[in-house]
Amino acid sequence: MVEIIIKKRDKQRLSEQEINYFIDGYVNGRIPDYQMSSLLMAIFLNGMDDEETLALTKAMLQSGETIDLSSLQSVVIDKHSTGGVGDKTSIILTPLIAAAGVPIAKMSGRGLSYTGGTIDKLESIPGFSVEMSLENFVNQVKTIGIALTGQTANLVPADKKIYALRDVTGTVNNLSLIASSIMSKKLASGADGIVIDLKLGDGAFIKTLEEAEHLAKIMRTIASGMSKKLTVVITSMQEPLGNAIGNALEVKESIDVLKGKGPTDLYEVTLTLGTEMLLLSGKYTDKTIAYQHLEELIHSGLAFEKLKHWIEAQGGNVNALENTDLLPRYTFSQTYNSKSNGYIQQIKASKLGLASVKLGAGREKKGDIIDFGAGIILHKKVGSQVVEGENLATLYTNNEALLPLAVKYMDEAYQIGEIEPTKEPLIYKIIR
């Protein structure tokens, strides 16, 4: 292991055998954390080429079980978001795509820091559970076309161990490590095709379009090396997506979209991703027709019915979907008002994400208990003209003492000026 660390420290390529050696050794406890930390820092500083990254992804994938979906005898499509604030597209897309006749077998994660996790949001629905055996997971996809589970100890254990180490050693934001982490989990879940929602902007870990395109290229190289289809959609995370931030609040907003309502930015991003999923499945070749079909599934109510079947299958209270007052509630609320006249120039997604964490909607460290009723509802977005004292957002929590802590981040999030800003595009680029 020392020789491997020195080799990468000195900016040399690691062979497939060397990569397999350190992944296997670390997962099985032969290589200690301090040596793995040293190697991760060497990789972080000196990078990996495409062949090394593909070998790392394969080694991580082979460190545990994989899900075999061949018995479905159908093309299975998955979608992954690189994380953002107010990003609830998976809750909407999963039943929407299944209603279109394309099976969804999804492995999702929990939130850490200010990026919310899909599982946390869904667990705000009373009774909903992701605990199931792999056999039940596959059977549920066969039965209703949808199943969602968490990352179990046996699926990509190398990623679980290495990500925990990256999180505490300052080695998260390396493109090869990011790409191998994402792709090993997606490949393990057994999908034939994957659409990546690559977030770009203040609330994402990718800050420039050039960096986003580079990460997209790496992931496409990995997919090609594993004989999988991959589309990358680069979307904006300059401001939060939609108006709701927080678990139960985001479930409510997802229900709104599935009922033909909800914010236009969330609707557009979700249907763009859904269109790419249908194209990747081969069900459609024309993106306009695919988009229109998704709209029909929403307006006919079929997508919402599929949501109910899915939530019920995983133990959730379906009544809470029809009557959202049955979802977790808040005890205290506070309006956040504009401090000046003008146009909202910027709403920093990262700051609003941190504000929602302070309210109890997210975790500051692993093991923190989430307040499912906490969060923020935005009433104005970038480009809105406002006057001093106008309500920009409302904060919700079950612990009144947390409100002042959240307001400090709200103050840092908003920039108001005299000139109407040019809005960033919602979709920067689609790479097929």
C-alpha positions as CSV (number, residue, x, y, z in Angstrom):
1,M,0.0,0.0,0.0
2,V,2.9,2.4,0.8
3,E,4.2,1.8,-2.8
4,I,0.8,2.6,-4.2
5,I,0.5,5.8,-2.2
6,I,4.0,6.9,-3.3
7,K,3.2,6.2,-6.9
8,K,0.1,8.4,-6.9
9,R,1.9,11.0,-4.8
10,D,4.5,11.2,-7.6
11,K,1.7,11.6,-10.2
12,Q,2.0,8.2,-11.8
13,R,-0.8,6.0,-13.2
14,L,-2.1,3.2,-11.0
15,S,-2.7,-0.2,-12.7
16,E,-6.0,-2.0,-12.5
17,Q,-4.3,-4.6,-10.3
18,E,-3.1,-1.9,-7.8
19,I,-6.6,-0.3,-7.7
20,N,-8.2,-3.7,-7.1
21,Y,-5.7,-4.3,-4.3
22,F,-6.4,-1.2,-2.3
23,I,-10.2,-1.4,-2.7
24,D,-10.3,-5.1,-1.7
25,G,-7.8,-4.5,1.2
26,Y,-9.7,-1.5,2.5
27,V,-13.1,-3.1,2.4
28,N,-11.8,-6.2,4.1
29,G,-10.0,-4.3,6.9
30,R,-6.4,-5.1,5.8
31,I,-5.7,-1.4,4.9
32,P,-6.2,1.1,7.7
33,D,-8.0,4.5,7.5
34,Y,-4.8,6.5,7.7
35,Q,-3.3,4.8,4.6
36,M,-6.5,5.1,2.6
37,S,-6.8,8.8,3.7
38,S,-3.3,9.4,2.4
39,L,-4.1,7.8,-0.9
40,L,-7.3,9.7,-1.3
41,M,-5.5,13.0,-0.8
42,A,-2.9,11.9,-3.4
43,I,-5.7,11.1,-5.8
44,F,-7.5,14.4,-4.9
45,L,-4.3,16.4,-5.7
46,N,-3.0,14.6,-8.7
47,G,-6.1,13.1,-10.3
48,M,-6.8,9.9,-12.2
49,D,-7.1,9.4,-16.0
50,D,-10.1,7.8,-17.7
51,E,-8.7,4.2,-17.5
52,E,-7.9,4.6,-13.8
53,T,-11.4,6.0,-13.0
54,L,-13.1,3.1,-14.9
55,A,-10.9,0.6,-13.0
56,L,-11.8,2.3,-9.7
57,T,-15.5,2.2,-10.6
58,K,-15.4,-1.5,-11.5
59,A,-13.4,-2.4,-8.3
60,M,-16.0,-0.5,-6.1
61,L,-18.9,-2.2,-8.0
62,Q,-17.4,-5.6,-7.5
63,S,-16.8,-5.0,-3.7
64,G,-20.3,-6.3,-3.0
65,E,-23.6,-7.5,-4.4
66,T,-25.3,-6.2,-7.5
67,I,-29.0,-6.3,-8.4
68,D,-29.9,-8.5,-11.3
69,L,-33.0,-7.1,-13.1
70,S,-32.8,-9.4,-16.2
71,S,-35.9,-11.3,-15.1
72,L,-37.9,-8.1,-15.8
73,Q,-37.4,-8.6,-19.5
74,S,-37.7,-4.9,-20.0
75,V,-35.4,-1.9,-20.3
76,V,-35.0,-0.3,-16.8
77,I,-34.0,3.3,-16.5
78,D,-32.7,5.2,-13.5
79,K,-32.1,8.8,-12.7
80,H,-29.5,10.3,-10.4
81,S,-29.1,13.9,-9.2
82,T,-25.8,15.2,-8.0
83,G,-27.6,17.0,-5.2
84,G,-29.1,20.4,-4.6
85,V,-31.6,22.5,-2.6
86,G,-35.3,21.9,-3.1
87,D,-34.5,19.1,-5.6
88,K,-37.5,16.8,-5.4
89,T,-37.5,15.7,-9.0
90,S,-37.1,12.0,-8.1
91,I,-40.3,11.9,-6.1
92,I,-42.2,13.2,-9.2
93,L,-40.2,11.3,-11.9
94,T,-40.4,7.8,-10.3
95,P,-44.2,7.4,-10.6
96,L,-44.4,9.5,-13.8
97,I,-41.9,7.3,-15.8
98,A,-43.4,4.1,-14.4
99,A,-46.8,5.4,-15.5
100,A,-45.3,5.7,-19.0
101,G,-44.5,2.0,-19.0
102,V,-40.8,2.2,-18.2
103,P,-39.8,0.3,-15.0
104,I,-37.9,2.2,-12.3
105,A,-35.6,0.4,-9.9
106,K,-34.0,3.1,-7.8
107,M,-31.4,3.2,-5.1
108,S,-31.4,6.5,-3.3
109,G,-29.6,8.2,-0.4
110,R,-30.1,10.3,2.6
111,G,-29.2,13.9,3.0
112,L,-26.0,15.3,4.5
113,S,-25.3,19.0,5.0
114,Y,-27.7,21.1,3.0
115,T,-28.5,18.8,0.1
116,G,-31.7,16.9,1.0
117,G,-31.9,13.1,0.5
118,T,-34.8,11.5,-1.5
119,I,-35.2,8.8,1.2
120,D,-35.5,11.4,4.0
121,K,-38.2,13.3,2.0
122,L,-40.2,10.1,1.3
123,E,-39.9,9.0,5.0
124,S,-41.9,12.1,6.0
125,I,-44.9,10.1,4.6
126,P,-46.1,8.2,7.6
127,G,-45.2,4.5,7.4
128,F,-43.1,4.7,4.2
129,S,-40.0,2.4,4.4
130,V,-37.1,1.6,2.1
131,E,-36.2,-1.6,4.0
132,M,-36.6,-4.6,1.8
133,S,-34.7,-7.6,0.6
134,L,-33.3,-7.6,-2.9
135,E,-35.8,-10.3,-3.9
136,N,-38.7,-8.1,-2.7
137,F,-37.1,-5.1,-4.5
138,V,-37.1,-7.0,-7.8
139,N,-40.6,-8.4,-7.3
140,Q,-42.1,-5.0,-6.5
141,V,-40.6,-3.6,-9.8
142,K,-42.3,-6.6,-11.6
143,T,-45.6,-5.9,-9.9
144,I,-46.1,-2.2,-10.0
145,G,-43.1,-1.0,-12.1
146,I,-41.4,0.9,-9.2
147,A,-39.2,0.2,-6.2
148,L,-36.9,2.4,-4.2
149,T,-34.4,1.2,-1.7
150,G,-31.4,2.7,0.2
151,Q,-27.8,1.6,-0.2
152,T,-27.5,-1.6,1.9
153,A,-24.3,-2.8,3.5
154,N,-23.9,-5.4,0.7
155,L,-24.3,-3.0,-2.2
156,V,-21.1,-1.2,-3.1
157,P,-19.6,-1.3,0.4
158,A,-16.4,0.2,-0.9
159,D,-18.2,3.4,-1.8
160,K,-19.9,3.6,1.6
161,K,-16.6,3.3,3.5
162,I,-14.6,5.5,1.1
163,Y,-17.2,8.2,1.0
164,A,-17.4,8.4,4.8
165,L,-13.6,8.9,4.8
166,R,-13.7,11.5,2.0
167,D,-16.3,13.5,3.9
168,V,-14.0,14.0,6.9
169,T,-10.6,14.3,5.0
170,G,-11.5,17.1,2.6
171,T,-11.3,14.9,-0.5
172,V,-15.0,15.0,-1.7
173,N,-14.6,17.4,-4.7
174,N,-12.4,15.3,-7.0
175,L,-14.1,14.5,-10.3
176,S,-12.8,10.9,-10.6
177,L,-13.8,10.1,-7.0
178,I,-17.2,11.8,-7.6
179,A,-17.8,9.9,-10.9
180,S,-16.8,6.5,-9.5
181,S,-18.9,7.0,-6.4
182,I,-22.0,7.9,-8.5
183,M,-21.5,5.3,-11.2
184,S,-20.7,2.4,-9.0
185,K,-24.0,2.8,-7.1
186,K,-26.0,3.3,-10.2
187,L,-24.5,0.3,-11.9
188,A,-25.0,-1.8,-8.9
189,S,-28.8,-1.1,-8.9
190,G,-29.1,-2.9,-12.3
191,A,-30.5,-0.2,-14.6
192,D,-29.8,-0.5,-18.3
193,G,-29.7,3.3,-18.8
194,I,-29.1,6.2,-16.5
195,V,-30.0,9.9,-16.8
196,I,-27.7,12.1,-14.6
197,D,-29.1,15.4,-13.4
198,L,-25.8,17.3,-13.0
199,K,-26.4,20.4,-10.9
200,L,-24.4,23.5,-11.5
201,G,-24.2,26.7,-9.4
202,D,-24.1,28.1,-5.9
203,G,-26.1,25.2,-4.3
204,A,-24.1,22.4,-6.1
205,F,-20.5,21.2,-5.7
206,I,-19.9,21.9,-9.4
207,K,-19.5,25.7,-10.0
208,T,-18.5,26.1,-13.7
209,L,-19.9,24.7,-17.0
210,E,-16.4,23.6,-18.0
211,E,-16.1,21.5,-14.8
212,A,-19.7,20.1,-15.4
213,E,-18.8,19.1,-18.9
214,H,-15.6,17.4,-17.8
215,L,-17.5,15.4,-15.1
216,A,-20.1,14.4,-17.7
217,K,-17.4,13.2,-20.1
218,I,-15.9,11.0,-17.3
219,M,-19.2,9.5,-16.4
220,R,-20.0,8.8,-20.1
221,T,-16.6,7.1,-20.5
222,I,-17.4,4.9,-17.5
223,A,-20.9,4.0,-18.8
224,S,-19.4,3.1,-22.2
225,G,-16.8,0.9,-20.6
226,M,-19.6,-0.9,-18.7
227,S,-21.9,-1.1,-21.8
228,K,-24.5,1.1,-20.3
229,K,-26.5,4.0,-21.8
230,L,-26.0,7.4,-20.2
231,T,-27.4,10.9,-20.7
232,V,-26.2,13.9,-18.7
233,V,-28.5,16.9,-18.2
234,I,-26.7,19.9,-16.8
235,T,-29.3,21.9,-14.8
236,S,-29.1,25.1,-12.7
237,M,-28.7,25.2,-8.9
238,Q,-28.1,28.9,-8.6
239,E,-31.3,29.3,-6.6
240,P,-33.4,26.5,-5.1
241,L,-35.5,24.4,-7.4
242,G,-39.2,25.0,-6.9
243,N,-40.5,26.9,-3.9
244,A,-40.3,24.3,-1.1
245,I,-37.2,23.4,0.9
246,G,-37.7,20.7,3.6
247,N,-39.0,17.1,3.7
248,A,-42.8,17.2,4.1
249,L,-42.9,20.5,2.3
250,E,-41.2,19.1,-0.7
251,V,-43.5,16.0,-0.8
252,K,-46.5,18.4,-0.9
253,E,-44.9,20.3,-3.8
254,S,-44.2,17.1,-5.6
255,I,-47.9,16.1,-5.3
256,D,-48.8,19.5,-6.7
257,V,-46.7,18.9,-9.8
258,L,-48.2,15.4,-10.2
259,K,-51.6,17.1,-10.1
260,G,-50.7,19.6,-12.8
261,K,-49.9,22.4,-10.5
262,G,-46.6,23.5,-8.8
263,P,-43.8,25.9,-9.7
264,T,-42.9,26.3,-13.4
265,D,-39.2,25.8,-12.9
266,L,-39.6,22.5,-11.1
267,Y,-42.2,21.4,-13.8
268,E,-39.8,22.2,-16.6
269,V,-36.7,20.6,-15.2
270,T,-38.6,17.4,-14.1
271,L,-40.3,16.9,-17.6
272,T,-37.0,17.6,-19.4
273,L,-35.3,14.8,-17.3
274,G,-38.3,12.6,-17.8
275,T,-38.2,13.1,-21.6
276,E,-34.5,12.0,-21.6
277,M,-35.4,8.9,-19.6
278,L,-38.1,8.0,-22.1
279,L,-35.7,8.6,-25.0
280,L,-33.0,6.5,-23.3
281,S,-35.5,3.6,-22.8
282,G,-36.2,3.5,-26.5
283,K,-39.9,4.0,-25.9
284,Y,-39.8,7.3,-27.9
285,T,-37.4,8.7,-30.5
286,D,-39.1,12.2,-30.7
287,K,-38.5,14.4,-27.7
288,T,-41.5,16.6,-28.3
289,I,-43.9,13.5,-28.4
290,A,-42.2,12.1,-25.3
291,Y,-42.6,15.4,-23.4
292,Q,-46.3,15.7,-24.4
293,H,-46.9,12.1,-23.3
294,L,-45.6,13.0,-19.8
295,E,-47.9,16.0,-19.7
296,E,-50.8,13.8,-20.6
297,L,-50.0,11.3,-17.8
298,I,-50.0,14.2,-15.3
299,H,-53.2,15.8,-16.5
300,S,-55.1,12.5,-16.7
301,G,-54.2,11.7,-13.1
302,L,-52.5,8.4,-14.0
303,A,-49.1,9.6,-12.7
304,F,-50.6,10.5,-9.3
305,E,-52.4,7.1,-9.2
306,K,-49.0,5.5,-9.8
307,L,-47.5,7.5,-6.9
308,K,-50.3,6.2,-4.6
309,H,-49.6,2.5,-5.7
310,W,-45.9,3.0,-5.0
311,I,-46.2,4.6,-1.6
312,E,-48.8,2.0,-0.5
313,A,-46.5,-0.8,-1.7
314,Q,-43.7,0.5,0.6
315,G,-46.0,0.9,3.6
316,G,-46.8,4.6,3.3
317,N,-50.1,6.1,4.3
318,V,-51.8,6.9,1.0
319,N,-54.4,9.1,2.7
320,A,-51.5,11.6,3.4
321,L,-51.1,12.0,-0.4
322,E,-54.8,13.0,-0.8
323,N,-54.9,15.0,2.5
324,T,-51.4,16.6,3.0
325,D,-52.4,17.9,6.4
326,L,-51.7,14.3,7.5
327,L,-48.0,14.8,6.7
328,P,-45.7,16.1,9.5
329,R,-46.5,19.6,10.6
330,Y,-44.7,22.6,12.1
331,T,-45.5,24.4,15.4
332,F,-43.7,27.7,14.7
333,S,-43.4,29.9,11.6
334,Q,-41.9,33.3,10.8
335,T,-42.0,35.4,7.7
336,Y,-38.8,36.7,6.1
337,N,-39.3,40.1,4.6
338,S,-37.3,42.2,2.1
339,K,-35.0,44.8,3.6
340,S,-35.1,47.1,0.5
341,N,-36.9,48.0,-2.7
342,G,-35.7,46.6,-6.1
343,Y,-35.2,43.3,-7.9
344,I,-34.0,40.0,-6.4
345,Q,-30.6,39.7,-8.1
346,Q,-29.6,36.5,-6.4
347,I,-30.8,33.8,-4.0
348,K,-27.9,31.7,-2.9
349,A,-29.2,28.2,-2.8
350,S,-26.4,27.1,-0.4
351,K,-27.4,29.7,2.2
352,L,-31.1,28.7,2.0
353,G,-30.1,25.1,2.3
354,L,-28.1,25.9,5.4
355,A,-31.0,27.9,6.8
356,S,-33.3,24.9,6.4
357,V,-30.7,22.7,8.2
358,K,-30.7,25.1,11.1
359,L,-34.5,24.8,11.2
360,G,-34.1,21.1,11.6
361,A,-34.9,20.0,8.0
362,G,-31.4,18.5,7.4
363,R,-28.4,16.9,9.2
364,E,-25.3,18.8,10.3
365,K,-23.7,15.5,11.1
366,K,-24.5,11.9,10.5
367,G,-27.0,10.6,13.0
368,D,-28.9,13.9,13.5
369,I,-32.6,13.5,13.9
370,I,-34.6,15.3,11.1
371,D,-37.7,17.5,11.8
372,F,-39.8,16.4,8.9
373,G,-42.1,19.4,9.3
374,A,-39.4,22.0,9.2
375,G,-38.3,24.0,6.1
376,I,-38.8,27.1,4.0
377,I,-41.4,28.2,1.4
378,L,-40.2,30.8,-1.1
379,H,-42.7,33.4,-2.2
380,K,-40.4,35.3,-4.6
381,K,-37.6,34.0,-6.9
382,V,-34.7,35.7,-8.7
383,G,-36.0,38.4,-11.0
384,S,-39.0,39.3,-8.9
385,Q,-39.6,43.0,-8.1
386,V,-40.1,43.6,-4.4
387,V,-40.6,46.4,-2.0
388,E,-39.2,46.9,1.5
389,G,-41.2,44.8,4.0
390,E,-42.6,42.4,1.4
391,N,-42.7,38.7,2.4
392,L,-40.0,36.8,0.5
393,A,-40.2,33.5,2.3
394,T,-41.8,31.8,5.3
395,L,-39.7,29.7,7.8
396,Y,-41.2,26.6,9.6
397,T,-39.9,24.6,12.5
398,N,-40.9,22.7,15.6
399,N,-38.2,24.4,17.7
400,E,-38.8,28.2,18.0
401,A,-35.2,28.8,19.3
402,L,-33.9,27.8,15.8
403,L,-35.6,30.6,13.9
404,P,-33.0,33.3,14.7
405,L,-30.2,31.0,13.6
406,A,-31.9,30.3,10.3
407,V,-32.5,34.0,9.7
408,K,-28.8,34.8,9.7
409,Y,-28.4,32.5,6.7
410,M,-31.4,34.1,5.0
411,D,-29.8,37.5,5.3
412,E,-26.7,36.1,3.5
413,A,-28.8,34.5,0.7
414,Y,-30.6,37.5,-0.8
415,Q,-29.1,40.2,-2.9
416,I,-31.5,42.9,-4.0
417,G,-30.6,45.6,-6.5
418,E,-32.1,48.3,-8.7
419,I,-31.5,46.6,-12.1
420,E,-33.7,43.7,-13.3
421,P,-31.3,40.7,-13.6
422,T,-30.8,38.4,-16.5
423,K,-32.0,34.9,-15.3
424,E,-29.7,31.9,-15.6
425,P,-31.1,29.1,-17.9
426,L,-32.7,26.2,-16.1
427,I,-31.1,23.7,-18.5
428,Y,-27.6,24.5,-19.5
429,K,-26.8,21.5,-21.7
430,I,-28.0,18.0,-22.6
431,I,-25.2,15.5,-23.4
432,R,-26.4,12.3,-25.0
